Amino acid sequence: LFENGKIEKEGLDMDESVLKDTLSELRTTIEECNLFQAPVLKEFQCPHNENLKEIIGTSCSQLILELTEACNLRCRYCIYGDSNESYRAFSNKKMNFETAKMAMDMVIPIAAKEGIALTFYGGEPLIEFHLMKECIEYFKANYQGEVFTVNFTTNLTLMTKEIADYLYENRVSVTCSLDGNRSIHDSNRVYQNGRGSFDDTIRGLKLLLSAYGDHAVEYIIFNMVMDAPFNNEKFVDIGRFFEENDWIPKDIHKSISYAEYDIIREAKDLRNMDYINDASGSYDVIGDWTFQQMTDPLDSAQTVFSSSFVEDNLRKLHERRITKQPMRTLGLNGCCIPGEKRLYVTVDGDFKVCEKAGEVPVFGNVKTGFDYEAIKKYYVEDYEKQSLALCNDCWAANLCGVCYAPIFREQGLDINLKKDVCNAQRQTWYNTLIRYHELAEIHPELLDRFNKKESK
């Protein structure tokens, strides 16, 4: 119907007067809503060279210590598996207390006024529980701020009553790796000899829940990784597992993600995607199933184990910044300033952007401090130079959550990989927009919860 930007009326099934009225209404809408007026942006709105040091040196809100590169499991979808060349492999390397102390001594004086989180990472952090405990006690003794939290992720297999009691006494938040019932969990979360870890995981979880008692919902969440096959039977089985085991608190938050499919299927450049394409053509099988359950009059969003998987993006969309005029600024996608929001310290004391990043450019060390030139080059200037044109042409730019972790490699930004991840982001927000407007039209009561600013 379009020829050189003009509408050819011969291809439309309407008389001329109706066409004129329709075009007039369309023109009015475009003018009143400021459509097609997005400006061409020349730079991202982000800290540049002149104030980078000031920002990084005053507001760190999370210190992440990689206690060990060892793990007693070999989960089949783990990013550190032998088939994944973009991430380090498992090893027996571990952090010593001197390295951890230097990291803590450096971060404590520059902690954000709002507080700071001390996070432990691995491998399996409980392999080095003695070091974790030593770090917690040191931080408690030396941090003078008001808000100090501790958290880590564990497969639970090494949990003991003594460890669980210590974690509760110090109000440590624990993310527990649990995929569902025995058959689902053991299909991927296995020991090096291939034996499933379900029994040991459940044993550890019961110890943890017993120690935390009525406070379990406040400090414990589940980390669930989903892989094929994706079908109703599997999702129902997972939901039934949580419903029938009444010793598991019903309101414990469940964080859900898709498996890293380049590892499972040996596909290329699909790491950290927010969607997966199944035989039916759906780009978000879990999201589609979850949304169907949430909007089924026989169900409630509170009873769907995967509700947060959909609700988190719906909430972000609901709370997005809305302006009458076109936005004249563009944030650096979902990227945080390296070392400002969080600082990830490897077993060797090197600085990386976060625990989700693989072999990426380091920007300092506990012995030498921050390498500001590396931050400027890799994480500001090179990123902006290669990404700005893509973002200028993207309708989802102001919703974008693309960060450094899935798109950086050892030499810096991989722009081809970023394009793939950008496509995934657009599909994610396209799905979210459809769901949001369906709720607005058919189930507006389900959107009311977002107006109440309830905590997650």
C-alpha positions in Angstrom: 0.0 0.0 0.0 3.0 2.3 0.5 4.9 3.8 -2.4 7.7 6.3 -1.6 6.1 7.1 1.8 2.7 7.6 0.3 -0.5 5.5 0.6 -1.9 4.2 -2.6 -5.7 4.3 -2.2 -6.2 1.8 -4.9 -5.1 -0.9 -2.5 -7.5 0.1 0.2 -11.1 -1.2 0.5 -12.7 2.2 1.5 -14.1 5.1 -0.3 -12.2 8.4 -0.6 -14.1 10.3 2.1 -13.5 7.6 4.7 -9.8 7.5 3.7 -9.5 11.2 4.1 -11.1 11.1 7.6 -8.9 8.2 8.6 -5.8 10.0 7.5 -6.8 13.2 9.2 -7.4 11.2 12.5 -4.0 9.5 12.0 -2.3 12.8 11.4 -3.9 14.4 14.5 -2.8 11.4 16.6 0.8 11.6 15.4 0.9 15.4 16.2 -0.7 15.2 19.6 1.3 12.2 20.8 4.6 13.4 19.3 5.1 10.2 17.3 8.0 9.7 15.0 9.9 12.6 16.6 12.7 10.7 18.5 15.9 12.7 18.2 19.2 11.4 17.0 21.3 11.0 20.1 25.1 11.6 19.9 26.1 10.1 23.2 24.7 8.0 26.1 23.8 9.7 29.3 26.4 8.2 31.5 29.5 9.2 33.5 32.3 10.1 31.3 36.0 10.8 32.0 35.6 13.9 34.0 33.6 12.4 36.9 34.3 8.7 36.7 36.7 8.6 39.6 34.4 10.6 41.8 31.5 8.3 41.2 33.4 5.0 41.6 35.1 6.2 44.7 32.0 7.1 46.7 29.1 4.7 46.1 29.9 1.0 45.9 26.8 -0.9 46.9 28.0 -4.5 46.5 31.3 -6.3 46.9 31.3 -9.8 45.4 34.1 -12.1 46.4 34.8 -15.2 44.3 35.8 -17.5 47.1 36.7 -20.5 44.9 36.7 -21.8 41.3 35.9 -25.3 42.6 32.4 -26.9 42.7 31.4 -30.4 43.9 28.7 -30.6 41.2 28.8 -30.5 37.4 25.5 -29.2 36.4 25.0 -29.9 32.7 24.0 -26.3 31.9 26.6 -24.6 34.0 28.4 -21.7 32.2 31.7 -23.1 33.6 31.4 -26.4 31.7 34.2 -27.6 29.5 32.3 -26.9 26.3 31.9 -23.1 27.1 35.1 -21.3 26.0 33.8 -17.9 27.0 34.0 -18.6 30.7 36.7 -19.9 32.9 36.8 -23.6 33.7 36.5 -25.2 37.2 39.7 -25.5 39.1 41.0 -25.8 42.6 42.0 -22.2 42.8 40.7 -20.4 45.9 40.9 -16.9 47.4 43.0 -16.4 50.4 42.0 -14.2 53.3 44.7 -11.6 52.5 43.2 -11.0 49.1 39.7 -10.8 50.6 40.9 -8.4 53.3 42.4 -6.1 50.7 39.2 -6.0 48.8 37.1 -5.3 51.9 39.6 -2.6 53.1 39.3 -0.9 49.7 35.5 -1.0 49.5 34.5 -0.2 53.1 35.6 3.5 52.8 33.7 3.9 49.5 30.5 2.1 50.4 27.3 3.7 49.4 25.5 5.8 52.0 22.4 3.6 51.5 24.4 0.5 52.6 26.4 -2.3 51.1 26.0 -6.0 50.4 28.8 -8.5 50.9 28.2 -11.3 48.4 30.1 -14.6 48.0 30.4 -16.5 44.8 32.0 -19.7 43.4 32.1 -22.4 42.3 30.3 -23.6 45.4 30.9 -21.0 48.1 30.3 -23.4 51.0 33.5 -25.3 49.9 35.2 -22.3 51.5 32.8 -21.7 54.4 35.6 -21.0 56.8 36.8 -18.1 54.6 33.2 -16.9 54.2 32.8 -16.8 58.0 36.1 -15.0 58.4 35.1 -12.4 55.9 31.7 -11.8 57.5 33.3 -11.4 60.9 35.9 -9.0 59.5 33.4 -6.9 57.7 31.1 -6.7 60.8 34.1 -5.5 62.9 35.2 -2.8 60.4 32.2 -1.5 58.6 30.7 1.6 60.3 27.6 2.1 58.2 24.1 1.3 59.2 23.1 -1.1 56.5 25.1 -4.2 55.8 23.7 -7.4 54.2 25.3 -10.7 53.3 24.2 -13.1 50.6 25.3 -16.0 48.4 24.1 -18.8 46.1 24.5 -22.4 47.0 23.6 -25.9 45.7 22.9 -26.8 49.4 24.7 -30.2 49.2 27.3 -29.2 51.7 24.9 -27.6 54.2 25.2 -28.6 57.8 23.3 -27.7 60.9 26.2 -25.6 62.2 26.5 -23.7 58.9 22.7 -23.1 58.8 22.6 -21.8 62.4 25.5 -19.4 61.7 23.9 -18.1 58.5 20.6 -17.4 60.4 22.4 -15.8 63.3 24.0 -13.4 60.9 20.8 -13.0 58.8 22.5 -14.1 55.6 20.3 -14.2 52.5 20.7 -17.5 50.7 19.8 -18.3 47.1 19.2 -22.0 46.8 19.6 -23.9 43.5 16.6 -26.1 43.1 14.9 -26.9 39.8 11.8 -28.9 41.0 11.1 -32.5 41.8 13.6 -35.3 41.8 13.5 -36.2 38.1 13.6 -32.6 36.9 16.3 -31.5 39.3 18.5 -34.6 38.7 18.3 -34.2 34.9 20.9 -31.5 35.1 22.1 -30.9 38.7 24.5 -33.8 39.1 27.8 -34.7 40.7 31.0 -35.3 38.7 30.1 -39.0 38.4 26.7 -38.2 37.0 24.7 -39.0 40.2 21.8 -36.7 40.9 22.1 -34.2 43.8 18.4 -34.0 44.7 18.5 -35.9 48.0 21.5 -33.9 49.3 19.9 -30.7 48.1 16.7 -31.4 50.0 18.6 -32.5 53.1 20.5 -29.1 53.0 17.3 -27.2 52.4 15.5 -28.7 55.3 18.4 -27.8 57.6 18.4 -24.2 56.3 14.6 -23.8 56.7 14.7 -25.3 60.2 17.4 -22.8 61.2 15.5 -19.8 59.7 12.1 -20.8 60.9 9.4 -18.1 60.4 12.0 -15.8 58.8 12.7 -18.2 55.9 10.6 -16.2 53.5 12.6 -13.0 54.2 16.0 -14.5 53.6 15.7 -17.5 51.3 14.9 -17.7 47.6 15.0 -20.4 45.0 17.1 -20.2 41.8 15.4 -22.4 39.1 17.0 -23.0 35.7 14.7 -24.3 33.0 15.6 -26.4 30.0 13.8 -28.5 27.4 11.4 -30.1 27.1 9.0 -27.2 27.8 5.5 -28.5 28.2 2.4 -28.3 30.4 3.1 -31.6 32.1 6.6 -30.4 33.3 5.3 -27.1 34.5 2.4 -28.7 36.4 4.9 -31.2 38.0 7.0 -28.3 39.3 4.0 -26.5 40.7 2.8 -29.7 42.3 6.2 -30.2 43.9 6.0 -26.9 45.7 2.3 -27.3 46.6 2.5 -30.9 48.0 5.7 -30.4 50.1 4.1 -28.3 52.8 7.4 -28.0 54.7 8.4 -25.5 52.0 7.0 -22.0 52.7 4.6 -21.1 50.0 5.7 -17.5 49.6 9.4 -18.1 49.1 10.5 -16.2 46.0 11.5 -18.2 42.9 13.9 -16.8 40.4 13.6 -18.5 37.0 15.9 -18.4 34.0 16.4 -20.4 30.8 19.4 -22.6 30.5 22.4 -21.4 28.5 21.4 -23.0 25.3 24.7 -22.9 23.5 26.0 -25.3 26.2 23.0 -27.7 26.0 22.6 -27.7 22.2 26.0 -26.6 21.0 24.5 -23.6 19.2 26.6 -20.5 18.8 26.2 -17.0 20.2 23.0 -17.6 22.1 24.3 -17.1 25.6 22.2 -15.4 28.2 19.2 -15.0 26.0 15.9 -14.2 27.7 13.9 -16.4 25.4 14.1 -19.7 23.5 12.3 -20.6 20.3 10.3 -23.9 20.5 8.6 -26.0 17.8 5.4 -24.0 18.1 7.2 -20.7 17.3 6.8 -19.3 20.8 9.8 -17.2 21.9 9.0 -17.5 25.6 7.4 -20.8 26.5 7.6 -20.4 30.3 6.3 -16.9 30.1 3.4 -17.9 27.8 2.4 -20.7 30.2 2.7 -18.6 33.3 0.6 -15.7 31.8 -2.1 -18.2 30.9 -2.2 -19.5 34.4 -2.2 -16.0 35.9 -5.2 -14.9 33.8 -7.1 -18.1 34.2 -10.2 -17.3 36.4 -9.7 -20.7 38.1 -6.2 -19.8 39.2 -4.5 -17.0 41.1 -1.2 -15.3 40.3 -0.1 -16.1 43.9 -0.3 -19.8 43.3 1.8 -19.9 40.0 5.3 -20.9 41.0 6.7 -18.9 38.0 4.6 -15.8 38.4 7.6 -13.5 39.1 9.1 -14.5 35.8 6.3 -12.6 34.1 5.5 -10.1 36.8 9.0 -8.6 37.1 8.9 -7.3 33.5 5.3 -6.2 33.8 6.2 -4.2 36.8 9.2 -2.6 35.0 6.9 -1.6 32.1 4.2 -0.3 34.5 6.8 1.9 36.3 8.6 3.1 33.2 9.4 6.8 32.8 6.6 8.4 30.7 7.0 11.8 29.1 4.9 14.0 26.8 7.8 15.1 24.7 10.4 12.7 23.1 13.2 11.7 25.5 16.4 13.6 24.7 18.6 11.3 26.7 19.4 7.6 26.5 20.9 5.6 29.4 23.7 3.1 28.8 21.2 0.3 28.3 21.2 -2.0 31.4 24.9 -1.4 32.1 26.1 -0.4 35.5 29.3 1.6 36.0 32.1 -0.9 36.7 33.1 -0.8 40.3 30.3 1.7 41.2 27.2 -0.4 41.8 29.1 -3.6 42.3 32.6 -4.8 42.3 33.4 -8.4 41.5 36.8 -9.7 42.8 38.2 -12.9 41.4 40.1 -15.5 43.4 43.3 -13.8 42.2 42.1 -10.3 43.2 41.3 -9.0 39.7 38.3 -6.7 39.2 35.5 -7.6 36.8 32.1 -6.1 36.1 30.0 -8.8 37.8 29.7 -12.5 38.6 27.8 -13.2 35.4 30.6 -12.0 33.1 33.0 -14.5 31.6 36.5 -13.8 30.2 36.2 -10.0 30.0 38.6 -7.1 30.3 39.7 -6.6 34.0 39.8 -3.1 35.3 42.1 -3.3 38.3 43.3 -5.5 41.2 43.2 -5.4 45.0 46.9 -4.5 45.0 46.9 -1.7 42.4 43.3 -0.4 42.7 41.0 0.7 39.9 42.3 1.0 36.3 40.2 4.0 35.2 41.7 4.0 31.8 40.5 0.5 31.2 37.0 1.4 32.4 36.9 4.4 30.0 38.2 2.5 27.0 36.2 -0.8 27.2 33.1 0.0 29.2 32.4 3.6 28.1 34.1 4.8 25.0 34.2 1.5 23.0 30.7 0.5 24.1 29.3 3.9 23.1 31.1 4.0 19.8 29.8 0.6 18.7 26.4 0.7 20.2 25.0 4.2 19.8 23.8 3.7 16.2 22.0 0.5 17.1 20.3 2.1 20.1 19.2 5.1 18.0 17.3 2.8 15.7 15.7 0.7 18.5 12.1 1.2 19.7 12.9 -0.5 23.0 16.0 1.5 23.8 14.5 3.1 26.9 13.3 -0.3 28.2 16.6 -2.1 27.4 18.2 -4.3 30.0 21.2 -5.4 28.0 24.3 -5.3 30.2 28.0 -6.0 29.8 27.9 -9.6 31.0 26.4 -11.5 28.0 28.0 -9.4 25.3 31.6 -8.9 26.4 34.5 -11.2 25.7 38.2 -11.1 26.5 38.9 -8.4 23.9 35.9 -6.3 24.9 32.5 -5.8 23.3 31.4 -8.4 20.7 29.0 -6.3 18.6 27.7 -9.2 16.7 26.8 -11.0 19.9 25.2 -7.8 21.2 23.0 -7.6 18.1 21.7 -11.1 18.9 21.1 -10.2 22.5 19.4 -7.0 21.4 17.0 -9.0 19.3 16.2 -11.1 22.3 15.5 -8.0 24.4 13.1 -6.6 21.8 11.3 -9.9 21.7 11.1 -9.9 25.5 9.6 -6.4 25.6 7.3 -7.1 22.7 5.9 -10.1 24.6 5.6 -7.9 27.7 3.7 -5.2 25.9 1.2 -7.7 24.6 0.7 -9.1 28.0 0.5 -5.7 29.7 -2.2 -4.5 27.3 -4.2 -7.7 27.6 -4.2 -7.2 31.4 -5.2 -3.5 31.0 -8.2 -4.5 28.8 -9.3 -7.7 30.3 -7.8 -8.1 33.8 -7.0 -4.6 35.1 -7.3 -5.8 38.6 -4.1 -7.7 38.1 -2.3 -4.5 37.4 -3.5 -2.8 40.6 -0.8 -4.6 42.6 1.9 -2.5 40.8 0.2 0.7 42.0 0.6 -0.4 45.6 4.4 -0.4 45.4 4.4 -3.6 47.3 7.8 -5.2 48.0 8.8 -8.3 46.1 
